[in-house]
Amino acid sequence: MDKALKKYAPLFVLPTFAAFLIGFVYPFFQGLYLSFCQFTTIKNAKFIGLGNYVKVFQDASFLDAFWFTVLFAIVSILSINIIAFALALILTRDDLKGTNVFRTVFFMPNLIGGIVLGYIWQILINCVLSLVAEPLLALNSTAGYWGMIILMCWQQIGYMMIIYIAGIQNVPEALTEAAAIDGATAWETLIKVKLPMVMPSITICVFLTLTNSFKLFDQNLALTAGEPAHATEMLALNIYNTFYARAGAQWKGLGQAKAVIFCILVIVISLIQFRATHSKEVQQ
């Protein structure tokens, strides 16, 4: 049986591998090449060297979008993971009834598409702002920022909560019982026993929230569209606006260069985070 699997494995892997090459590898390297070009279509690309990359760092809108995205990512990562972990602790208590219902309810927002969520929360927040006689999202950058934080938390907390629940349930009861026998308080048990044992789940959740925060696009587009005056424009939306909202070959190449830099940033930051949290995991 093993010999047959080894013999025919390449045959079954081939369709997926071909799709990966056609759908990811080839477009990635083509996009990398186009970032060094001026073009309106891929057939009329003109190589110009590092010109696009020089313009990227001279583009104030890109730098503003980067720092706005960093600020958004920090707050959303902390908010999502702290609340999700707290909910996971509550929903793994033995004395709480109906936990499966609560888990389902908290997870459901993750099933709704980002565009739909963006428009739903745009209506809700604009209604609240209008009641307190404040400008709407399109005119209020602070409301737009916190609106995206609320939207992101509402969508992602339930998903991360499920991962934390799995991690908490995987903590050996012998360890918590030993801590109780030694006189440890609930807080000491959480900090010194449960938290180190749940580090693999923390690694996964922080990684997911980090990448999701930096890659946020559809919610940003639907909720604020970068208004007012690009004050709530995140990196992905800035790249989209550079590439599609302006006419001219110079903008296409500039947008592609921004996309390459954006890709490298996400990869580097994610690897640093993964290495930092993975190193703190406890081997069971």
C-alpha positions in Angstrom: 0.0 0.0 0.0 2.8 2.5 0.9 4.6 1.6 -2.3 1.5 2.3 -4.3 1.0 5.6 -2.6 4.6 6.7 -3.2 4.3 5.6 -6.8 1.1 7.5 -7.6 1.5 10.4 -5.2 3.0 12.8 -7.9 0.0 12.1 -10.1 -2.5 13.3 -7.5 -0.3 16.2 -6.4 0.2 17.4 -10.0 -3.2 19.2 -10.4 -2.9 21.1 -7.2 0.8 22.0 -7.8 0.0 23.2 -11.4 -2.8 25.4 -10.0 -0.4 26.8 -7.4 2.1 27.6 -10.1 -0.5 29.2 -12.4 -2.5 31.0 -9.7 0.3 32.1 -7.4 3.9 31.6 -8.4 3.7 33.0 -11.9 1.5 36.1 -11.0 3.8 36.8 -8.0 7.0 36.9 -10.2 5.2 38.8 -12.9 4.0 41.3 -10.4 7.5 41.6 -9.0 8.8 42.4 -12.6 6.0 44.9 -13.2 7.0 46.8 -10.1 10.1 47.9 -12.0 8.1 49.0 -15.0 5.7 51.7 -16.3 2.7 50.0 -17.8 -1.0 50.3 -18.5 -1.3 46.6 -19.5 1.3 43.8 -19.1 1.9 43.8 -22.8 3.2 47.4 -22.9 5.4 47.3 -19.8 8.5 49.4 -20.0 11.4 48.7 -17.6 12.5 51.8 -15.6 14.5 50.2 -12.8 14.0 51.4 -9.2 12.1 54.5 -10.1 8.8 53.3 -8.8 10.4 52.3 -5.4 11.9 55.7 -5.1 8.5 57.3 -5.7 6.9 55.1 -3.1 9.0 56.5 -0.2 8.3 60.0 -1.5 4.6 59.4 -1.5 3.2 60.9 1.8 -0.1 59.1 1.4 1.6 55.7 1.5 3.6 56.6 4.6 0.5 58.0 6.3 -1.4 54.8 5.4 1.5 52.7 6.8 1.5 54.4 10.2 -2.3 54.4 10.4 -2.3 50.7 9.6 0.4 50.1 12.3 -1.7 52.0 14.9 -4.8 50.1 13.9 -3.0 46.7 14.0 -1.6 47.3 17.5 -5.0 48.2 19.0 -7.0 45.5 17.1 -4.5 42.7 18.0 -4.5 43.6 21.7 -8.3 44.1 21.8 -9.2 40.9 19.9 -6.8 38.6 21.7 -7.5 39.9 25.2 -11.3 39.7 24.8 -11.2 36.4 23.0 -9.0 34.8 25.7 -11.2 36.2 28.4 -14.3 34.8 26.7 -12.6 31.4 26.3 -11.8 31.3 30.0 -15.4 32.0 30.8 -16.8 29.5 28.4 -14.6 26.7 29.6 -15.9 26.9 33.2 -17.6 23.7 34.3 -20.3 25.6 36.2 -21.5 27.5 33.2 -24.5 26.1 31.2 -25.2 26.7 27.5 -21.6 27.2 26.5 -22.1 25.7 23.1 -24.9 28.2 22.3 -22.6 31.1 23.4 -19.7 29.7 21.3 -22.0 29.5 18.2 -23.3 33.1 18.7 -19.8 34.6 19.2 -18.5 32.7 16.1 -21.3 33.7 13.7 -20.0 37.2 12.8 -16.9 35.6 11.3 -19.1 33.9 8.7 -20.3 37.3 7.3 -18.3 38.8 4.4 -16.2 41.9 5.1 -18.0 44.2 2.6 -21.4 43.3 4.1 -20.0 43.9 7.7 -18.6 47.2 6.6 -21.9 48.5 5.3 -23.8 47.2 8.3 -21.5 48.9 10.7 -21.4 52.1 8.6 -25.2 52.4 9.0 -25.1 51.6 12.7 -22.3 54.0 13.5 -23.7 56.8 11.4 -27.0 56.4 13.2 -25.3 56.7 16.5 -23.3 59.7 15.4 -26.3 61.5 14.1 -28.1 61.0 17.4 -25.3 62.8 19.3 -25.0 65.5 16.7 -21.5 64.6 15.6 -20.3 64.4 11.9 -20.7 61.2 10.1 -17.9 58.7 9.4 -17.0 60.3 6.1 -16.2 63.5 8.0 -14.9 62.1 11.3 -11.5 60.3 11.1 -11.6 59.4 14.8 -15.0 57.8 14.5 -13.8 56.0 11.4 -10.8 54.6 13.2 -12.7 53.3 16.2 -15.5 52.1 13.9 -13.0 49.9 12.1 -11.6 48.6 15.5 -15.1 47.7 16.6 -15.9 46.0 13.3 -12.7 44.0 13.4 -13.2 43.0 17.0 -16.8 42.0 16.3 -15.8 39.8 13.3 -12.7 38.2 14.7 -13.2 37.7 18.4 -15.4 34.6 18.0 -12.9 32.9 15.7 -10.0 33.5 18.0 -12.1 32.5 21.0 -12.6 29.0 19.5 -8.8 28.6 19.1 -8.2 29.7 22.7 -10.9 27.3 23.9 -9.2 24.4 22.2 -5.9 25.4 23.8 -7.4 25.8 27.3 -9.1 22.4 27.1 -5.8 20.9 26.1 -4.2 22.0 29.4 -3.7 18.8 31.5 -5.9 18.7 34.6 -3.1 17.2 36.6 -1.2 20.6 36.3 -4.2 22.7 37.5 -4.9 20.2 40.3 -1.3 20.3 41.4 -1.3 24.1 41.5 -4.5 24.0 43.6 -2.9 21.6 46.0 0.1 23.8 46.3 -2.2 26.7 47.3 -2.0 28.7 44.1 -4.8 31.3 43.5 -6.9 31.3 40.4 -4.8 34.2 39.1 -1.5 32.5 39.8 -2.8 29.3 38.1 -3.8 31.3 35.0 -0.5 33.2 34.8 2.0 30.4 35.7 0.1 27.3 34.4 -2.6 27.9 31.9 -1.0 30.8 30.0 2.4 29.0 29.2 0.5 25.9 28.1 -1.8 27.9 25.8 1.1 29.7 24.1 0.7 27.7 20.8 -2.9 29.0 20.6 -1.6 32.5 21.4 1.0 32.2 18.6 -1.7 31.2 16.1 -4.2 33.9 17.2 -1.6 36.7 17.2 -0.3 35.6 13.8 -3.9 35.6 12.3 -4.9 38.9 13.9 -1.6 40.5 12.8 -1.9 39.5 9.2 -5.6 40.2 9.0 -5.1 43.7 10.5 -2.4 44.6 7.9 -4.3 43.0 5.0 -7.6 44.7 5.9 -9.2 46.0 2.7 -12.9 45.2 2.1 -14.0 46.4 5.6 -12.0 49.6 5.2 -13.5 50.2 1.7 -17.1 49.7 2.8 -16.9 51.5 6.2 -15.0 54.7 5.4 -13.4 54.3 1.9 -10.4 56.1 3.5 -12.4 59.3 4.2 -12.1 62.0 5.2 -9.3 63.1 2.9 -7.6 59.6 3.1 -7.2 60.0 6.9 -8.6 56.5 7.5 -7.0 54.9 4.4 -5.0 51.7 5.2 -2.2 50.2 3.2 -4.3 47.8 1.1 -6.8 50.5 0.2 -4.0 52.9 -0.6 -2.5 50.4 -3.0 -5.9 49.8 -4.6 -6.5 53.6 -5.0 -3.0 54.1 -6.5 -3.4 51.3 -9.0 -7.0 51.7 -10.1 -8.3 55.2 -9.2 -5.7 57.1 -11.2 -5.1 57.0 -15.0 -1.6 56.8 -16.4 1.2 54.2 -16.8 3.2 55.8 -13.9 0.5 55.0 -11.4 0.2 51.4 -12.3 3.9 50.8 -11.7 3.8 52.8 -8.5 0.8 50.8 -7.2 2.6 47.5 -8.1 5.8 48.7 -6.3 3.6 49.5 -3.2 2.1 46.0 -3.4 5.6 44.4 -3.4 6.7 46.5 -0.4 3.5 45.7 1.4 4.0 42.0 0.8 7.5 42.1 2.2 6.4 44.1 5.2 3.6 41.6 6.1 6.0 38.6 5.7 8.8 40.2 7.8 6.5 41.4 10.6 4.7 38.0 10.7 7.9 36.1 10.9 9.2 38.3 13.7 6.0 37.8 15.6 5.9 34.1 15.0 9.4 33.6 16.2 8.9 35.8 19.3 5.8 33.9 20.5 6.9 30.5 19.3 10.0 30.7 21.4 7.9 31.0 24.6 5.9 27.9 23.9 6.2 25.1 26.5 6.9 21.6 25.2 4.3 19.2 26.5 
